[in-house]
Amino acid sequence: MSLALEGRGGGRPFIATLFPQGLTAFMLSLPRMLFKPQVVALLSAALLWEGAVRFFQIPLWYLPPPSHIAVTVYRNFHYILPSAGITALETLLGLFIGIAIGMALALGMGASRWLAQALSPLAVVSQAIPFIALAPLMMIWFGFGITSKIAMAAITIFFSVTAAFYEGLRRTDEN
């Protein structure tokens, strides 16, 4: 048995299915992938952060270096993963609810001139509300469970979707 194990590609070697352009071409493209401006900027910021924390001897409790964060995440990944799944669920449910309600309201505003005149000022003013100020109200109204977090995510997206969707409807040619 060799490294060229049979792959799913009808007799194609396994390596060829992993790297259809060829392993050599993939290895030659790595520098281009790693030296994209976004990757360079992210790595530069992390190195600058790491260096500043160590140079100025900033306490860990105040500003941990990226290396400490990475080690902590690695060691506690089995705790983080389930919580990340719950957070993703809360966020996605809030996103879908906020989009659905925002689109429905914008469609209503687009269909009814009276509703648009009544709610447009509220939609514009509501975008000036700092959403963090609503968090305590969400906790009081919905408790500490998943519902308050979903409501917060929905409210966060709702106003932007309503305003953007309505504006898009308003600017669309009726013909």
C-alpha positions, 0 to 999 in steps of 0.5 A, a space after each residue: 500500500 502506498 500514499 497513492 491510496 484509492 480515493 473516491 474519484 474513480 481510481 484517482 489517487 487519494 492525494 489527487 482528490 485532496 489537491 486537485 491542482 496538485 500538491 506542488 501547486 498547492 504548496 506554491 500557493 501557500 505564500 500567496 494565501 498567507 501574505 494576503 493583506 488581511 492575514 498580514 494585518 491580523 498577524 501584525 496586530 497580534 504581534 504588536 499586542 503581544 509585544 506591547 503587553 510583554 514590554 510594558 509588563 501589563 498584568 494578565 488580568 488587565 490585558 492578556 497577550 494573544 498567546 495566553 488567550 490561545 493557550 487558554 482557549 486550547 485548554 478549555 475548548 471542551 467547555 467553550 464549544 458547547 457554549 459557542 453552540 448555544 450562542 450561535 443558536 441564540 444569535 441565528 434565531 434572533 437574526 431570523 426573527 429580527 429579519 422576518 419581523 423587520 421585513 414584514 413591517 417594512 412590507 406593511 409600510 410599503 403597502 400603507 402610506 399611513 403606516 409608513 408615515 406613522 412608523 418611519 420617524 420611530 424607525 429612524 429614532 430607534 436607530 439612535 438607541 444604544 442597544 446595550 441600554 436595552 439589555 437590562 430591560 430584556 433581562 427583566 422582561 424575559 429573564 436570564 434564559 435563552 429568550 432574552 438573548 434571542 430578543 436582544 439579537 432580534 431587536 439589534 437586527 430588526 431596526 436596521 432591516 426595517 429601515 433598509 428594506 423599507 428604503 429599498 421598497 420606497 426607491 423601487 420603480 413601481 413598474 
